[in-house]
């Protein structure tokens, strides 16, 4: 979908066209390879994994504050080994339990209190200066 939107916006490379035409059930490795080649043809560099995860955490917080993500979607162990760089990232991340059933046990909070604290932490993260490369 993103490849098709990029084509519609005027970005046009052979590999981007190929990427836009890949089926949803295509091998993820093929998608990743084609995606990386298309970015290279467009002169776009991928951020390193650490920076990409920081962007993803900020995007999750943004989507949560906009009401696009429910509480159950926030509970995931995918963030457990993420290295944070700011107190805002740490505060938001500390409120993300490994699974929805663990909220009461891992956080010791009722759902309303947890949601209120998540809103505060998410707003702080979203309002913090944009994530950028480390120098």
N, C-alpha and C positions, 0 to 999 in steps of 0.2 A: 504494500500500500504506500509506504513512504517513497519507494523508488518511483512509483507512478506519479506521485505528487511532485517529486523532484523533476521528472520529465515535463510535467504540465507547467512547472515554474520556469522552464527554459534550460534546465541542465540536461545536456544530451551527450552521452557517450555510448559506444556499442555495449559495454558491459552493464551500464545502467539499464539499457533496454532489455538486456538478457535477465537482469535481476528482477525487473518489473514483470517479466513473463514467467518466472519460476512459480510452480504450483505451491500451495500452502504446505503440502505434505512432502516437499522436496527434502533431501538429506540436509540436516542443519550444517554439516561441514561444507557442503556445496554452496549453501546460502551464504555462510560466513566468508568463504573464499571469494565468491562473486562480489559480495558486498565490499570487501577490502580492496579488490581490484578496481571496482567502480569508484571508490573514494580516491584511490591513487590517481586514476585518470582525471578526476575532478580537482586534484591538487589539495585534497583534504586529508589531514593527518588525524588518526585516531588518538584519543588521549590514552595515557597508560591506564592499566587496570585500576590502580588505586584512585586516580582522579575520576575515572568513569564511575566507580562505585560511590564516590562523594557526590557527583552530579545526580546519580540515581536516588540517593538518599534525600537530597534536596527536592528532587522531582516528586518523590513519594510524599514528603511533607507538604509540598505545594498542592498536590492533588487531594490530600487529606483536608487541608484548610478550605479547599473549594467544594468539599462534600462529594468528591468523585471516588473516594475510597472508604469502604466501611471498616469498622473495627476489626473484624475477622481477617480482612486482607492484610492488616498491618502485622499480624502475628505470623512470624516466619523465622526459621533459623538461618536464613541466608545472610543475615546481617551479623551473626554471632562473632565472626572473626575479622570484621571490618576495623581498620585502623582509622581513628578519627583525628582531626587536627584542631577542631575548635570546641569550645565548651557547649556551643549550641548543638553541634552534631552529637556530642556525648550525651547531652540531656535528652534529646529525642531518641537516640539509640537505646538508652537505658530503659526507656518505657516500652520497647518492642519485645514482647515475650516470644519464646520459641514456638509456641502454638496457642491457639485460642483457648483451649481447655486449661492452660497453665496460668492464665491471667491472675486468678485469685491466689494461686500458690506462689508464683514467682514475684508478683508485685505487692501482694498483700492489700490490694485495693478492690473496692467494688467497681463495677463497670462505669458508673457515672463519674466517679472520681478519676478513674483512669482516663476516660475520654476528655475530661476537663484539663487534666495535666498534659495530655497529648496535644490538645489544641494550643495550650500555652507554649509548649516546647516546639511544636511545628511552626507556629507564628514567629517565634524567636529565630528559628533556623532560616525560614524563608526571608525574613527581614535583614538577616546578616549579609554582609557583602558577598557578592557572587563568588563561587568557587573558581579558582584559577590555578594555573600551573605553579608549581613550587620553583623558586629560583635559588 
